[in-house]
Amino acid sequence: MTILVEQPEFEIGFEERHRVADGGFVAPTINSFGHTFRGYHVESERQKGVEELYRTNHINQTVDFVRRMREEHGELKRVEMSIWECCELLNEFVDESDPDLDEPQIQHLLQTAEAIRKDYPDEDWLHLTALIHDLGKVLLHPAFGELPQWAVVGDTFPVGCAFDESIVHHKHFQENPDNRNPAYNTKYGIYSQGCGLDNVLISWGHDDYMYLVAKENKSTLPSAGLFIIRYHSFYALHRCDAYRHLMNEEDRENLQWLKIFNKYDLYSKSKVLIDVDKVKPYYLSLINKVKEILIPKNP
C-alpha cells in the first residue's frame, strides 16, 4: 500500500493522553445466535467449522511461516485500491473464525465504528481505526493472494515462545513443530523481558498485514491506533493479561485504548445492519482527512 495525499496528523485528545475514560456502551450478554459471545465450546455446526479452522491455524503458525508471510506480503505489491474500495471488497467475505457474526465484513467494520463514534464523538482517529482495523482480510481475495482463512482470521498470538494456555483451542498446538523446539517453547523463547511487542513476531493474519501496510506508508494514526490494528485479535493479551512480560511502557499505555476498542469490536456485532449509504459520507471525509492508503500494482 502507498500514500498519496499530504494531510494533517490525527491526535488523541489532550485529556485522553493522560487517561482513558470508558464510554457509555453497554455490552450485551447474548450474540445474534443466542449464545454467549466467544462461546467456542457451544455445540453447533458453526462451532465445528470454527474449531477446525483453529486446529489448522495452531498447527501451521510457526516462526518460519510468519517470517515467510511477512517477507512475501510486506512487499505490498498487489493491486491498487482505495480504503473505501477495500471496505466494499470485504462484502464478499464472512469470517469463518467468528462464532458471533455471519454478516459481510463491511457491516462489522461500520457497526464497530458507529458504536465508537457514538461514545467518543471527538476521537476521529478512533473512528477511522475502527473502519480500517479489519481491512487486512483482503488477503482472502484472489487479487491479494487468496490465502486460506486460517492464515488470515482468528485470534492471534506470539510465535517464537511458549503458546499460553489462555489461547482459544490451545490443545491443537500439540501438533505445532515449534511446540517441540526448545528454542521456541519456553516463556521467553527468542525474546527478553520488556523487549516490546513491536519486536515480537505475531501469528500471521489480517492484523499484522494491515499493521505493516500502515507502518510502511508512515500512517498518521497515533501509536494507539497502530497498536489496535496489530493486536485487536490478540485476546490472550487484552482479555487474559498473558505475555505482559514482553511489553514495554508504550505497550502498557496503548493497551488501555485496545481494551476500550475491544468492547466495541466484539459486542457491537448484530443482525441490525448499518445503512451504508447514510454513513458513507462521514467516513469518506475521514479518509480524505488523512493520507489515503492505496495498494500498488506489481511493477
N, C-alpha and C positions, 0 to 999 in steps of 0.2 A: 504494500500500500504506500501511497505517496501523498505529500501535502501540496496543495495548490495555492491557497489564498492566505495572505498575511492578515491576521486578525488579533485582537487583544486577548490576553490570557484570562481564564476563569480564575476566581479566587474563592476560597472558603470565607464565609462571613467573619468579621472581626471577632465577635463573641465566640463563634464556633471554633476559632483557633485555640481557645482556652478551655472549652467544654463542649461536649456533645450532648445536646438535650434530646430526650426521647420524644417522638411525635405522638399524636393522639390516635394513631392507628390501633384498632382493637383486633387482635388476631383471632380468626375463627378456630374452632376446635375440630371441625369435620371438613374434609375435602369434597370435591364435586362428585366423588364416587361413594360418599357416605362413610368413608374410613378416616382414621386419624392421618394427619399429614406425615409423610415419610414413613408410612407403615409398611416397611419392607418385608414383614413376615405375615401379612394378611393373606389368606388363601384366596387366590383369584387367578384367572387366566392371564391377566395383565402382569401379575406379580411373577408368574413363571417366566415370562419373557424378560422382565426386569432382572431377575436373578441370573438368567443365562447370560445376559449382557455383562453383568458384573463378573461372572465367572471368567469369561473370555478376557475381559479387561484386566483382572487381577493376575491372570497367568502371563499376559503379554507385556504389561507395562514394566519394562526393565530400564536400567540405566542406559544400556546400548540402544534400545528402541527410542527412548526420549531424546538422546543426543542425535540420533539419525533424523528424527522428525523435525527437531529444531533446526538442524542444518538444511534439510530439504525445503521446509516451508518458510524458514526465516529469510530466504532469498526474496520472498514476496514478488514472484514473477508469474502471475497467473493472468487474470483478466482485469479490465478497467471497469470500475463500478462505484457509484456514489453511496453514501451512507444509507439514504432512503431506499435506493435500489436494492441494497443488501437486505434491508428490513423486509421489503416485498418479496425478495427471493426466498426468505425463510417461511413464507406462506406454504411452501411445498413440503415442509418437514414437520414431523411430530417427534419430540424427544422420547425415544423408547426406554430411557433410563428413569423417566419421571413417573412415579406412581400416583401423582396428584393432578395431572392435566394431560388431556389428549387433544388439545386445540393447537392450531398452527402457531408457530413460534412468534409471529408478529403480534399476536394477541398477548402473549406472555410479556413481551417487551413493553407494550403500551399499558398493560394492567399494572406492571411494576412501576413504570414511570409516572403514571397518573396518580397512583396511590401516594407516592413520594411527593409529587407536586402539590397535592392537597395539604399535606402536613408540613412540608418545607418549601413554601412558595418562593422564598428568596434565594434558595440554593440551586441556581440553574445548572451549575456544574454536575449536581447530583441527578437532576432530571436527565441530562444528556448521558451520564454514565449508565443510568438505568436503561435508556434507549439502546445503547450500543453494547451492553455488557455481554450479550449472547451472540453477537454478530459473527463470532468465530465459528459458529455452527455452519457457516457457508462451506466449511471443509467437507460437508456431506455431499455437496453439489459436484457434478462431473467437471465443471469449469475450474474447481478448486482442488481436484484430486480424487473426489468421491471416496473419502476414507470411510471405513465401516463405523457404525455408531459407537462401538466400544472404544474407538480411538478418538472420539470427538465429544461425547457427552458423559454424564455421570459424575459422581464425587471424585475429587482429585486428592492427591496425597504425595508426599515426598518420595522419591526413589533415591537409592544410594545409602539408605539407613533402614533400620527396622520398621516394618509395617505395624503401626499402632493398632491395638485390638479394637479401638473405637471406630475404625473404618468399616463401613457397611459391608456385609458379606465377607468378613475378614478370613473366614475359613478357606476361601479359594486361593489365598496367597500361598498355600502349601505347595502348589504346583508351579509357583514362580521361581525361576532359577536363581534370582538374586536372593531369595529367602534362604538359600543354602550356601551362599557365598559369604565367607567370614569378613570380607572387606565391606560388605553392604548390610549385614544383618544384625548389627549392634545399634545401640541407642543413638550414637553419633555417626556411625558409618564413616563416610568420606568428609564429614563436616566437623565443625567445632562449636563450642559454647558461644552463643551470641553472634554467630557469623552473619546473621541477617538473612531473611528469606529470599532476598534478591539473588543470593549466592547459592540457593538450593534448587536442585532440579525437581520440578513438579511433574507428576504424570501428565502425559501429552493429551491435549484436548483443545476445545474451543477457547478456554480461558487463557492458556499460555499463548496460543496463536494470536488472539486479539491483543494481548499484552505486548507481544513482540511487534505487532503492527504499530501500536501506539508509540512504543519506545523508539522504533526505527524512524518514525516520522516526526519525532520531537513534539509529541502531543502537548497541548496547552492545558490539559486537565491537571489539577493539583495531584500531589502524590497519593492522596487518599483515594482519588478516582482510579488511578492506575492500580493501586492495591486491591480495590474492589474488583476490578476487571480480572486480575490474575488469580485471586483467591476466593471468589464468591462460591465456588463449588468445593472448597477445602473445609468440609464440615467437621473433620476431626479437630481442626484448629478452632474455628469460631463457635462451634457448639460444645466441644468436649475438652477444649484447652490442651489438646495434645501438641507436641512439638514446640512448646513455648521456649524450650531450652535453646532453640536455634534462632530465636527472634532477637533483634536489636531494638533500641529505643524508638526509632522511627516506626518500626513494625508495630510496637505496642500502642503508639499513638493512633496509627491508622486503623488498627483493629477495632477501635471504638466505632469508627464510621462503618466498617464492614458489618459489625453486629447490628447496627441500625438498618443498614441496607438489606441484610438477610431477612429481616422480618417482612419487608415488603416483597422481596424476591420470592419468598416461599408462600406467604399467606395471602397474597393478592390474587393467586390463581383461582379462576372462577369460570363458570359457564355463562356469566353475564359479560357479554362481549363489548369491547370498546368500539365506538363509532370512529373508524379510522379517518374518514374524510373530515370529521369535525375537529379532531385534534392535530391532524397533519400540519396545518399552517403554523402552529406553535412550535412543533419540533423541527420544521424546516427553518424557522427563524433561529433556533439554537444552532443548527448545523451551519447556517450562514454566519453565525457569530464567531465560530471557531474556524480553524483551517479545515477545509473539507478533506476527508480521507478518501483516497481512491486506490484501487488495486491495479498496478501496472500490468500491461501485457508482456508476454515474452519478447525479448529483444530480437 
